[in-house]
């Protein structure tokens, strides 16, 4: 960003977070859109349960495989343009996916996944760079809350829209959110920053430890990535622990997100519309966890927060195994926990990085590896359900993933203040 834009954003402190919220609405909603109408899609296109699971697996797999591409795009295009590009790609993918064909469905899903991957990596970098240290946790919580609000809104509204206009229109309609977010982002950062690359690289304001001691910032043309002492993520043990923890979080979240409507239909007898509405509870309660974790982070160490999140997360698979009729209680506890899980991992990443480049690399590494694990969630859950005919095996696998989050995550973060 230019100095002028930075000054303007500081003058209107709400503007950038508001734009980030609208952007975040596009980073989970498109993934869960097919779940409430998966029965209609399978009936029209003749999809098996395994192929249906790919509709959630493909974008999450893209989060892993396209992360190096996303990191390269962000480095070359700068963060503002990378956010704009991510929204355009999501918009194009949403339109392609609405075509009533198997090829369009799968190709569009992959395009959406690539667009969201860019956004997944760049938004934490923007938050770290353009938010004061005391507000980073809060803005991160707002961002992750918006991710789940997008999922909730999509889960709640897709089936009723499909009942009137059909599933292609129902999943295409969410492209409007990408347009709205693009306009808001452009207004927040300026059209030039959002869409045009500067002809000449501008100086970077470096405010490292020496600058803080002197009480002033120094203008440098050398990026912070060249700072001595920066250790690449793969060489840090905490990186691998956070990656496994993030993988447990992602596996559990996407497995349940993809199949909760079907599970509630099978176990309780909910209608298609009711199942979609009921599964939205799991999404919206994430707002409680996402906003609650930053409050706890002001007093608690991350290790304790991760352990607490893991404990409440366990209620979801265990509850659905032994008392599915209490699905509302388990959805409340598990929903709040899953919102808190992703938030606390992002907070840990922000606390341990030393520069914007370090933040980009760490975010890409943890999310790339974590989402690679998470991408297997919908496919494994769907395949196990198809093979066994019930939901015991899928829920046991989710249980193991949740334990991975709680145990490995708390161990990895044991030294983080």
C-alpha positions as a printed NumPy array, in Angstrom:
array([[  0.   ,   0.   ,   0.   ],
       [  1.029,   3.586,  -0.482],
       [  1.515,   5.826,   2.503],
       [ -1.586,   7.779,   1.522],
       [ -3.753,   4.68 ,   1.482],
       [ -2.34 ,   3.48 ,   4.798],
       [ -3.101,   6.865,   6.392],
       [ -6.629,   6.774,   5.035],
       [ -7.267,   3.322,   6.423],
       [ -6.02 ,   4.348,   9.829],
       [ -8.371,   7.319,   9.7  ],
       [-11.317,   5.01 ,   9.062],
       [-10.416,   2.041,  11.241],
       [-13.627,   0.179,  10.421],
       [-13.187,   0.294,   6.65 ],
       [-10.581,  -2.409,   6.117],
       [-12.147,  -4.898,   8.578],
       [-15.539,  -4.322,   6.923],
       [-14.075,  -5.076,   3.497],
       [-12.313,  -8.157,   4.881],
       [-15.634,  -9.404,   6.273],
       [-17.295,  -9.143,   2.854],
       [-14.317, -10.826,   1.212],
       [-14.393, -13.649,   3.773],
       [-18.051, -14.409,   3.007],
       [-16.799, -15.811,  -0.311],
       [-14.152, -18.124,   1.139],
       [-16.346, -20.867,   2.636],
       [-19.876, -20.377,   1.34 ],
       [-19.133, -21.573,  -2.218],
       [-17.652, -24.785,  -0.827],
       [-20.713, -25.785,   1.187],
       [-23.295, -24.602,  -1.363],
       [-23.793, -28.053,  -2.975],
       [-24.287, -29.877,   0.361],
       [-27.947, -28.894,   1.01 ],
       [-28.952, -29.844,  -2.555],
       [-26.6  , -32.776,  -3.091],
       [-29.57 , -35.121,  -3.458],
       [-30.925, -33.113,  -6.396],
       [-27.481, -32.882,  -7.97 ],
       [-26.903, -36.632,  -7.672],
       [-30.339, -37.379,  -9.103],
       [-29.879, -35.047, -12.09 ],
       [-26.287, -35.987, -12.915],
       [-26.147, -39.558, -11.636],
       [-23.289, -38.951,  -9.185],
       [-22.121, -41.615,  -6.74 ],
       [-21.569, -40.795,  -3.061],
       [-17.809, -40.741,  -3.627],
       [-18.032, -38.312,  -6.544],
       [-20.462, -36.169,  -4.564],
       [-17.864, -36.01 ,  -1.809],
       [-15.42 , -34.586,  -4.36 ],
       [-17.504, -31.411,  -4.546],
       [-16.185, -30.535,  -1.103],
       [-12.866, -32.377,  -1.42 ],
       [-11.689, -30.646,  -4.615],
       [-11.584, -27.064,  -3.274],
       [ -9.942, -28.177,  -0.04 ],
       [ -7.393, -30.166,  -2.072],
       [ -6.776, -27.007,  -4.071],
       [ -6.063, -25.229,  -0.789],
       [ -3.145, -27.612,  -0.395],
       [ -1.865, -28.098,  -3.937],
       [ -2.37 , -24.504,  -5.129],
       [ -0.814, -22.889,  -2.047],
       [  2.649, -22.511,  -3.663],
       [  0.94 , -20.831,  -6.628],
       [ -0.968, -18.558,  -4.262],
       [  2.204, -17.586,  -2.426],
       [  3.914, -16.78 ,  -5.743],
       [  0.937, -14.722,  -6.939],
       [  0.905, -12.72 ,  -3.707],
       [  4.647, -12.05 ,  -3.937],
       [  4.367, -10.89 ,  -7.555],
       [  1.032,  -9.095,  -7.536],
       [  1.143,  -7.594,  -4.01 ],
       [ -1.559,  -8.382,  -1.408],
       [ -4.187,  -5.877,  -2.585],
       [ -4.3  ,  -7.214,  -6.141],
       [ -4.106, -10.798,  -4.872],
       [ -7.338, -10.301,  -2.917],
       [ -9.014,  -8.815,  -6.001],
       [ -7.791, -11.705,  -8.141],
       [ -9.102, -14.261,  -5.655],
       [-12.595, -12.753,  -5.862],
       [-12.577, -12.734,  -9.66 ],
       [-11.535, -16.385,  -9.787],
       [-14.225, -17.374,  -7.272],
       [-16.806, -15.486,  -9.346],
       [-15.788, -17.26 , -12.564],
       [-15.735, -20.654, -10.858],
       [-19.188, -20.146,  -9.367],
       [-20.648, -19.398, -12.786],
       [-18.963, -22.425, -14.372],
       [-20.117, -24.718, -11.566],
       [-23.741, -23.727, -12.064],
       [-23.75 , -25.302, -15.535],
       [-25.924, -28.448, -15.267],
       [-23.221, -30.938, -16.211],
       [-20.755, -33.109, -14.337],
       [-17.796, -31.506, -16.124],
       [-18.977, -27.976, -15.336],
       [-19.638, -28.938, -11.736],
       [-16.151, -30.386, -11.184],
       [-14.21 , -27.795, -13.201],
       [-16.05 , -24.908, -11.586],
       [-15.408, -26.386,  -8.158],
       [-11.669, -26.585,  -8.899],
       [-11.584, -22.975, -10.113],
       [-13.361, -21.856,  -6.943],
       [-10.792, -23.76 ,  -4.911],
       [ -7.882, -21.977,  -6.586],
       [ -9.458, -18.571,  -6.015],
       [-10.145, -19.255,  -2.354],
       [ -6.594, -20.578,  -1.899],
       [ -5.166, -17.209,  -2.883],
       [ -7.505, -15.496,  -0.441],
       [ -6.752, -17.949,   2.368],
       [ -3.052, -17.115,   2.235],
       [ -3.2  , -13.374,   1.613],
       [ -5.851, -12.211,   4.084],
       [ -3.851, -13.16 ,   7.227],
       [ -0.901, -11.265,   5.696],
       [ -3.085,  -8.184,   5.189],
       [ -4.448,  -8.426,   8.736],
       [ -0.961,  -8.673,  10.221],
       [  0.386,  -5.819,   8.104],
       [ -2.448,  -3.299,   8.338],
       [ -3.803,  -3.934,  11.842],
       [ -2.267,  -2.654,  15.061],
       [ -0.817,  -5.434,  17.27 ],
       [ -3.453,  -5.011,  19.951],
       [ -6.253,  -5.468,  17.385],
       [ -4.8  ,  -8.36 ,  15.367],
       [ -6.553, -11.014,  17.45 ],
       [ -9.91 ,  -9.256,  17.226],
       [ -9.713,  -8.688,  13.476],
       [ -8.6  , -12.293,  12.988],
       [-11.631, -13.397,  14.985],
       [-13.922, -11.205,  12.903],
       [-12.394, -12.65 ,   9.727],
       [-12.89 , -16.274,  10.785],
       [-16.388, -15.428,  12.001],
       [-17.225, -14.101,   8.565],
       [-15.966, -17.336,   6.998],
       [-18.549, -19.236,   9.007],
       [-21.299, -16.663,   8.468],
       [-20.791, -17.248,   4.761],
       [-21.097, -20.992,   5.279],
       [-24.173, -20.583,   7.467],
       [-25.931, -18.277,   5.035],
       [-25.246, -20.592,   2.13 ],
       [-26.336, -23.707,   4.032],
       [-29.531, -22.012,   5.161],
       [-30.651, -20.454,   1.886],
       [-29.482, -22.776,  -0.906],
       [-32.174, -25.447,  -0.531],
       [-35.148, -23.   ,  -0.425],
       [-33.79 , -21.205,  -3.496],
       [-33.339, -24.539,  -5.279],
       [-36.923, -25.511,  -4.459],
       [-38.116, -22.503,  -6.461],
       [-35.557, -22.143,  -9.272],
       [-33.55 , -25.365,  -9.25 ],
       [-30.079, -26.187,  -7.918],
       [-28.065, -24.56 , -10.774],
       [-29.585, -21.157, -10.008],
       [-29.29 , -21.748,  -6.273],
       [-25.526, -22.257,  -6.397],
       [-24.948, -19.616,  -9.084],
       [-26.71 , -16.907,  -7.118],
       [-23.872, -16.736,  -4.581],
       [-21.669, -15.129,  -7.223],
       [-23.372, -11.876,  -6.225],
       [-21.384, -11.939,  -2.978],
       [-18.113, -11.915,  -4.923],
       [-19.221,  -8.838,  -6.846],
       [-20.239,  -7.007,  -3.663],
       [-16.966,  -7.942,  -1.954],
       [-14.951,  -6.8  ,  -4.962],
       [-16.607,  -3.392,  -4.911],
       [-16.075,  -3.036,  -1.162],
       [-12.424,  -4.069,  -1.405],
       [-11.815,  -1.629,  -4.23 ],
       [-13.323,   1.186,  -2.185],
       [-11.342,   0.272,   0.928],
       [ -7.876,   0.102,  -0.657],
       [ -8.402,   2.251,  -3.753],
       [ -8.836,   1.22 ,  -7.366],
       [ -5.151,   1.574,  -8.212],
       [ -4.018,  -0.642,  -5.343],
       [ -6.787,  -3.185,  -5.946],
       [ -6.344,  -3.63 ,  -9.691],
       [ -3.135,  -2.034, -10.954],
       [  0.412,  -2.977, -10.168],
       [  2.644,   0.008,  -9.388],
       [  5.154,   0.704, -12.158],
       [  7.962,   1.253,  -9.647],
       [  8.384,  -0.624,  -6.396],
       [  7.708,   1.711,  -3.503],
       [  9.809,   1.902,  -0.348],
       [  8.698,  -0.35 ,   2.484],
       [  8.309,   1.06 ,   5.968],
       [ 10.416,  -1.16 ,   8.213],
       [  9.557,  -0.985,  11.908],
       [ 11.745,  -3.637,  13.476],
       [ 13.065,  -3.862,  17.033],
       [ 15.716,  -1.146,  16.471],
       [ 13.117,   1.245,  15.041],
       [ 10.851,   0.613,  18.019],
       [ 13.677,   1.451,  20.412],
       [ 14.423,   4.666,  18.526],
       [ 10.723,   5.476,  18.487],
       [ 10.599,   5.999,  14.722],
       [ 10.337,   4.063,  11.486],
       [ 12.972,   3.919,   8.789],
       [ 12.4  ,   3.827,   5.051],
       [ 14.071,   0.914,   3.337],
       [ 13.91 ,  -0.419,  -0.195],
       [ 14.993,  -3.898,   0.907],
       [ 11.998,  -6.142,   1.715],
       [ 11.63 ,  -7.455,   5.233],
       [ 12.062, -10.968,   3.864],
       [ 15.781, -10.373,   3.708],
       [ 16.043,  -9.754,   7.433],
       [ 18.71 , -11.83 ,   9.065],
       [ 17.499, -14.519,  11.406],
       [ 14.352, -15.422,   9.457],
       [ 14.013, -19.216,   9.549],
       [ 12.067, -20.931,   6.805],
       [  8.862, -22.568,   8.056],
       [  9.891, -26.134,   7.163],
       [ 12.868, -25.861,   9.52 ],
       [ 10.755, -25.012,  12.552],
       [  9.238, -27.784,  14.638],
       [  6.28 , -25.623,  15.621],
       [  5.352, -25.294,  11.953],
       [  4.862, -29.026,  11.588],
       [  2.834, -29.188,  14.791],
       [  0.578, -26.347,  13.685],
       [  0.196, -28.002,  10.289],
       [ -0.985, -31.274,  11.833],
       [ -3.301, -29.395,  14.184],
       [ -4.717, -27.367,  11.305],
       [ -5.129, -30.61 ,   9.356],
       [ -7.166, -32.125,  12.185],
       [ -9.313, -29.011,  12.305],
       [ -9.844, -28.938,   8.525],
       [-10.516, -32.684,   8.218],
       [-13.191, -32.559,  10.918],
       [-14.795, -29.37 ,   9.654],
       [-15.079, -30.355,   5.994],
       [-16.124, -33.939,   6.667],
       [-18.993, -32.766,   8.86 ],
       [-19.886, -29.801,   6.664],
       [-20.232, -32.04 ,   3.62 ],
       [-22.319, -34.743,   5.275],
       [-24.257, -33.257,   8.213],
       [-27.397, -32.63 ,   6.083],
       [-27.379, -36.252,   4.904],
       [-26.584, -37.577,   8.393],
       [-29.477, -35.655,   9.946],
       [-31.78 , -36.897,   7.209],
       [-30.719, -40.52 ,   7.767],
       [-30.578, -40.524,  11.567],
       [-33.455, -38.217,  12.493],
       [-35.581, -38.116,   9.352],
       [-35.228, -34.43 ,   8.575],
       [-36.377, -33.209,   5.187],
       [-33.849, -31.807,   2.727],
       [-34.734, -28.223,   3.63 ],
       [-34.715, -28.92 ,   7.362],
       [-31.367, -30.696,   7.156],
       [-29.779, -27.714,   5.433],
       [-31.217, -25.32 ,   7.998],
       [-30.147, -27.531,  10.893],
       [-26.597, -27.867,   9.611],
       [-26.365, -24.071,   9.521],
       [-26.311, -24.104,  13.344],
       [-22.879, -25.74 ,  13.153],
       [-21.702, -22.867,  10.949],
       [-23.183, -19.871,  12.741],
       [-22.079, -20.953,  16.247],
       [-18.517, -20.699,  14.963],
       [-18.917, -16.934,  15.392],
       [-18.971, -17.471,  19.168],
       [-15.676, -19.346,  19.099],
       [-14.04 , -17.034,  16.585],
       [-14.821, -13.927,  18.646],
       [-14.368, -15.608,  22.014],
       [-10.851, -16.895,  21.363],
       [ -9.299, -13.401,  20.958],
       [-10.829, -12.463,  24.319],
       [ -9.288, -15.542,  25.935],
       [ -5.999, -14.894,  24.14 ],
       [ -5.607, -11.655,  26.076],
       [ -5.313, -13.665,  29.305],
       [ -4.63 , -17.283,  28.36 ],
       [ -1.695, -18.878,  26.593],
       [ -2.511, -20.371,  23.162],
       [ -1.716, -23.866,  24.43 ],
       [ -4.551, -23.717,  26.947],
       [ -6.956, -22.323,  24.372],
       [ -6.194, -25.097,  21.881],
       [ -6.753, -27.728,  24.568],
       [-10.105, -26.133,  25.485],
       [-11.149, -25.95 ,  21.841],
       [-10.265, -29.62 ,  21.344],
       [-12.316, -30.609,  24.4  ],
       [-15.485, -28.916,  23.136],
       [-14.857, -30.108,  19.569],
       [-15.067, -33.716,  20.818],
       [-18.716, -33.175,  21.697],
       [-19.687, -33.152,  18.01 ],
       [-18.567, -36.621,  16.847],
       [-19.19 , -38.264,  20.244],
       [-22.632, -36.721,  20.579],
       [-23.741, -37.673,  17.082],
       [-22.497, -41.216,  17.713],
       [-24.346, -41.841,  20.963],
       [-27.223, -39.353,  21.035],
       [-27.961, -37.948,  17.558],
       [-31.36 , -36.712,  18.732],
       [-29.475, -34.051,  20.711],
       [-27.901, -32.779,  17.503],
       [-28.671, -29.161,  18.409],
       [-26.54 , -29.305,  21.57 ],
       [-23.656, -31.018,  19.777],
       [-23.858, -28.531,  16.91 ],
       [-23.665, -25.618,  19.355],
       [-20.612, -26.997,  21.161],
       [-18.858, -28.282,  18.05 ],
       [-19.693, -25.19 ,  16.04 ],
       [-18.222, -22.844,  18.629],
       [-15.145, -25.066,  18.894],
       [-14.472, -25.22 ,  15.176],
       [-14.685, -21.431,  14.915],
       [-12.242, -21.11 ,  17.773],
       [ -9.871, -23.737,  16.361],
       [ -9.007, -21.958,  13.148],
       [ -8.841, -18.599,  14.935],
       [ -6.333, -19.679,  17.581],
       [ -4.046, -21.259,  14.98 ],
       [ -4.032, -18.031,  12.961],
       [ -3.273, -16.079,  16.149],
       [ -0.315, -18.362,  16.89 ],
       [  1.008, -17.852,  13.35 ],
       [  0.8  , -14.075,  13.696],
       [  2.629, -14.199,  17.035],
       [  5.574, -16.268,  15.862],
       [  6.365, -14.604,  12.515],
       [  8.877, -11.778,  12.178],
       [  7.973, -10.099,   8.875],
       [  5.344,  -9.919,   6.132],
       [  7.301, -12.39 ,   4.003],
       [  7.64 , -14.722,   6.973],
       [  3.89 , -14.429,   7.57 ],
       [  3.196, -15.307,   3.938],
       [  5.463, -18.349,   4.015],
       [  4.214, -19.599,   7.38 ],
       [  0.57 , -19.081,   6.417],
       [  1.111, -20.886,   3.113],
       [  2.96 , -23.793,   4.72 ],
       [  0.519, -24.409,   7.582],
       [ -2.578, -23.964,   5.438],
       [ -1.159, -25.918,   2.503],
       [ -0.242, -28.961,   4.575],
       [ -3.298, -28.685,   6.8  ],
       [ -5.723, -28.459,   3.926],
       [ -4.015, -31.404,   2.22 ],
       [ -5.042, -33.451,   5.239],
       [ -8.434, -31.759,   5.412],
       [ -9.199, -32.447,   1.756],
       [ -9.534, -36.126,   2.574],
       [-12.332, -35.453,   5.071],
       [-15.411, -35.388,   2.811],
       [-14.091, -38.171,   0.59 ],
       [-13.148, -40.469,   3.478],
       [-16.417, -39.821,   5.311],
       [-18.478, -40.387,   2.156],
       [-16.586, -43.529,   1.207],
       [-16.884, -45.026,   4.696],
       [-20.585, -44.263,   4.783],
       [-21.066, -45.809,   1.375],
       [-19.127, -48.927,   2.381],
       [-20.733, -49.476,   5.799],
       [-24.194, -48.021,   5.28 ],
       [-24.132, -46.075,   8.56 ],
       [-22.345, -43.144,  10.176],
       [-20.319, -44.844,  12.914],
       [-17.073, -45.223,  10.984],
       [-17.115, -41.658,   9.541],
       [-17.708, -40.165,  12.994],
       [-14.906, -42.235,  14.546],
       [-12.492, -40.896,  11.931],
       [-13.613, -37.35 ,  12.736],
       [-13.025, -38.115,  16.412],
       [ -9.388, -39.035,  15.697],
       [ -8.914, -35.836,  13.689],
       [-10.286, -33.71 ,  16.542],
       [ -7.921, -35.398,  18.998],
       [ -5.048, -34.546,  16.647],
       [ -6.014, -30.893,  16.777],
       [ -6.218, -30.789,  20.556],
       [ -3.176, -32.88 ,  21.467],
       [ -0.692, -31.941,  18.736],
       [ -1.776, -28.314,  18.664],
       [ -1.38 , -27.787,  22.389],
       [  2.051, -29.438,  22.356],
       [  3.215, -27.347,  19.381],
       [  2.109, -24.093,  21.011],
       [  3.528, -24.87 ,  24.462],
       [  6.222, -22.17 ,  24.221],
       [  4.148, -19.462,  22.562],
       [  3.303, -16.618,  24.92 ]])
